[in-house]
Amino acid sequence: LIVLNNVTRFKELDSAKTNFISTVSHEMKTPLQVISGSAEMIASGLVDPDDIGEFGRRIYLESQRLRALINDVLTLSRLDESSFASAERVPVDMLELVQRTCERLRPLAREHGIELGFSGADLRTLGNEALLEQAVSNLVENGIRYSDDGGTVNVRVEIEEVSAEPCIAVRVSDDGIGISEQDREKIFERFYRIDKGRSRKLGGTGLGLSIVKNAVVIHGGTITVRNGERGGLEFVFTLRKHS
């Protein structure tokens, strides 16, 4: 029985890996086609000299999208292989991390007409700082990209009781489009997009929230998402508090 269960599990993992590779290949084709097609037209002299700048901009944007996808795939690969789980854990000041992340993303927020703010308590956890920063960054970017012009994205760090134990809760809220209950169950799946057209237009890879969930789980935490009281979404992930 154990052998059969192991064989079944191996087949499931092999199937998931095959599907993932197939999806990644498909996702890479679009930017590659744009880059290749634009470069070929320029090389063939088919582009008006006045339009070369626009073609160059298009090539740059698609190459950035491709780079983001490759980086996310590599991060997920390391998460799957538990490379981060065995990495050294250090004290991480979550409020400082949130502040640093928000300051880095403030130009993106201004570009989208979004007001970005943060607040909370000075709390520390033991963890992989780079991975936790990527998790916060992905959630904040997600809020910025899916909020309408004039919207707000807020990040708060606070104490929350989890099973009678004080934990750190990081809340990222926006007043964007929100999601249905059905979508909330799937939002952390790889390459799952609520609005595929809008996601591709905004440069999303479809892997950001999957990375967030894996990063939180590796740190022994939990993550939930719900519709906000004034619309939009609120993501909340918890971490163990380091004294």
VOGU-3710 file (C-alpha; in Angstrom, 3 decimals, decimal comma):
1> livlnnvtrf> 0,000/0,000/0,000  2,833/2,399/0,864  4,562/1,586/-2,436  1,353/2,251/-4,387  0,834/5,549/-2,575  4,410/6,576/-3,378  3,935/5,677/-7,050  0,700/7,675/-7,197  2,356/10,644/-5,537  5,316/10,435/-7,941
11> keldsaktnf> 2,947/10,420/-10,918  1,093/13,444/-9,548  4,335/15,368/-9,030  5,609/14,369/-12,464  2,337/15,507/-14,052  2,443/18,808/-12,150  6,040/19,368/-13,251  5,161/18,637/-16,881  2,198/21,033/-16,768  4,336/23,718/-15,142
21> istvshemkt> 7,062/23,432/-17,799  4,437/23,540/-20,542  2,818/26,644/-19,049  6,169/28,408/-18,565  7,087/27,685/-22,191  3,770/29,131/-23,330  4,164/32,236/-21,152  7,649/32,863/-22,566  6,493/32,692/-26,181  4,583/35,986/-26,168
31> plqvisgsae> 7,444/38,302/-25,107  9,902/36,342/-27,251  7,677/36,756/-30,307  7,397/40,499/-29,736  11,153/40,888/-29,208  12,034/38,726/-32,210  9,452/40,292/-34,507  10,369/43,866/-33,595  14,111/43,228/-33,931  13,602/41,531/-37,306
41> miasglvdpd> 11,597/44,480/-38,642  14,277/46,950/-37,530  17,076/44,807/-39,013  15,190/44,508/-42,311  14,748/48,266/-42,604  10,957/47,996/-42,478  10,582/50,457/-39,611  10,307/54,192/-40,222  13,275/55,948/-38,545  10,810/58,007/-36,497
51> digefgrriy> 9,317/54,785/-35,069  12,560/53,051/-34,075  12,395/54,539/-30,577  8,944/53,044/-30,004  10,095/49,650/-31,280  13,102/49,851/-28,951  10,806/50,652/-26,027  8,623/47,673/-26,907  11,651/45,358/-27,019  12,846/46,680/-23,652
61> lesqrlrali> 9,462/46,216/-21,944  9,050/42,673/-23,241  12,610/41,755/-22,234  11,859/43,043/-18,718  8,713/40,923/-18,614  10,709/37,894/-19,721  13,382/38,566/-17,099  10,731/38,871/-14,369  9,222/35,557/-15,434  12,611/33,804/-15,392
71> ndvltlsrld> 13,410/35,236/-11,950  10,055/34,076/-10,557  10,489/30,597/-12,028  13,963/30,326/-10,464  12,601/31,472/-7,093  9,805/28,901/-7,209  12,312/26,217/-8,182  14,378/27,031/-5,083  11,224/27,011/-2,955  10,213/23,617/-4,338
81> essfasaerv> 13,658/22,250/-3,598  13,486/23,660/-0,039  16,702/25,635/-0,626  15,287/28,497/1,425  14,121/26,199/4,217  17,704/25,193/5,016  19,069/28,747/4,738  20,256/30,555/7,846  17,530/32,454/9,725  18,353/35,894/11,085
91> pvdmlelvqr> 16,339/38,455/13,093  14,281/40,520/10,650  12,688/43,840/11,605  9,400/43,581/9,690  8,433/47,252/10,031  11,816/48,330/8,674  11,487/45,783/5,866  8,018/47,115/5,001  9,269/50,706/5,037  12,203/49,844/2,761
101> tcerlrplar> 9,920/47,990/0,363  7,372/50,795/0,198  10,042/53,417/-0,452  11,438/51,296/-3,282  7,974/50,885/-4,831  6,831/54,489/-4,318  7,850/55,547/-7,886  5,710/52,694/-9,278  2,813/53,812/-7,083  3,146/57,416/-8,337
111> ehgielgfsg> 3,262/56,149/-11,927  -0,090/54,416/-11,375  -1,574/57,306/-9,384  -1,683/55,255/-6,169  -1,143/56,538/-2,633  1,145/54,101/-0,786  1,396/54,086/3,008  2,660/51,933/5,859  2,344/51,855/9,639  2,609/49,546/12,606
121> adlrtlgnea> 4,763/48,255/15,414  8,482/47,501/15,546  8,323/43,685/15,499  10,934/41,068/14,608  10,837/37,523/13,312  13,502/34,936/12,517  13,691/34,323/8,806  15,219/34,754/5,399  15,141/38,532/4,913  15,407/38,476/1,110
131> lleqavsnlv> 12,533/36,021/0,770  10,305/37,923/3,206  11,037/41,167/1,378  10,061/39,568/-1,908  6,795/38,378/-0,350  5,905/41,876/0,869  7,029/43,401/-2,437  4,862/41,032/-4,467  1,767/41,856/-2,391  2,350/45,613/-2,583
141> engirysddg> 3,026/45,496/-6,334  -0,117/43,413/-6,795  -2,145/46,061/-4,951  -0,629/48,901/-6,980  -1,138/47,242/-10,344  -4,746/46,213/-9,699  -5,956/49,469/-8,137  -7,457/52,246/-10,215  -5,878/55,663/-10,527  -6,364/57,619/-7,293
151> gtvnvrveie> -6,538/54,476/-5,154  -4,606/53,580/-2,025  -2,438/50,670/-0,878  -1,651/50,350/2,826  0,684/47,999/4,689  0,416/47,489/8,449  2,548/45,417/10,830  0,877/44,417/14,102  0,463/41,725/16,744  -2,221/39,107/16,239
161> evsaepciav> -3,123/36,164/18,470  -2,840/32,833/16,629  -3,748/29,765/18,703  -3,204/31,826/21,885  0,296/32,730/20,706  1,268/36,332/19,827  2,360/36,432/16,184  3,289/39,119/13,684  0,563/39,966/11,192  1,445/41,849/8,005
171> rvsddgigis> -1,655/43,321/6,350  -1,582/44,605/2,773  -4,830/46,216/1,685  -5,965/48,034/-1,438  -9,195/49,454/-2,820  -8,926/47,793/-6,219  -11,247/45,471/-8,108  -11,591/42,740/-5,456  -12,272/39,094/-6,285  -15,088/36,575/-6,023
181> eqdrekifer> -15,131/33,833/-3,394  -14,399/31,288/-6,127  -11,298/33,210/-7,226  -10,086/33,554/-3,627  -9,670/29,774/-3,495  -7,451/29,798/-6,604  -5,554/33,062/-6,340  -2,364/31,457/-4,977  -2,155/28,882/-7,782  0,684/29,271/-10,267
191> fyridkgrsr> -0,225/31,275/-13,368  -3,785/31,812/-12,158  -5,029/35,211/-13,292  -8,402/36,766/-12,526  -8,191/39,083/-15,535  -5,658/37,639/-17,984  -5,777/40,584/-20,357  -5,227/43,171/-17,619  -2,530/41,095/-15,928  -0,462/40,797/-19,115
201> klggtglgls> -0,981/44,483/-19,900  0,342/45,402/-16,443  3,315/43,053/-16,714  2,336/40,397/-14,175  3,945/36,952/-14,416  1,141/35,020/-12,711  3,623/33,615/-10,181  3,883/36,407/-7,618  1,181/35,244/-5,204  2,338/31,626/-5,423
211> ivknavvihg> 5,795/32,807/-4,334  4,222/34,731/-1,450  2,323/31,691/-0,186  5,358/29,408/-0,418  7,557/31,988/1,321  5,094/32,335/4,210  4,629/28,560/4,575  8,408/28,013/4,663  8,512/30,447/7,597  5,823/28,470/9,417
221> gtitvrnger> 3,174/31,119/8,835  -0,257/31,351/7,251  -1,751/33,642/4,619  -5,358/34,597/3,924  -7,125/36,956/1,537  -10,510/38,594/1,800  -12,439/41,436/0,243  -11,878/44,698/2,095  -14,636/46,592/3,871  -14,411/49,437/1,328
231> gglefvftlr> -13,749/47,222/-1,673  -10,471/45,843/-2,921  -8,517/43,094/-1,178  -6,738/42,558/2,100  -3,939/39,996/2,290  -2,816/38,991/5,772  0,151/36,767/6,513  1,395/35,792/9,950  4,887/34,976/11,205  6,305/33,798/14,493
241> khs> 7,393/36,674/16,724  11,057/36,811/17,732  11,608/38,255/21,207
//
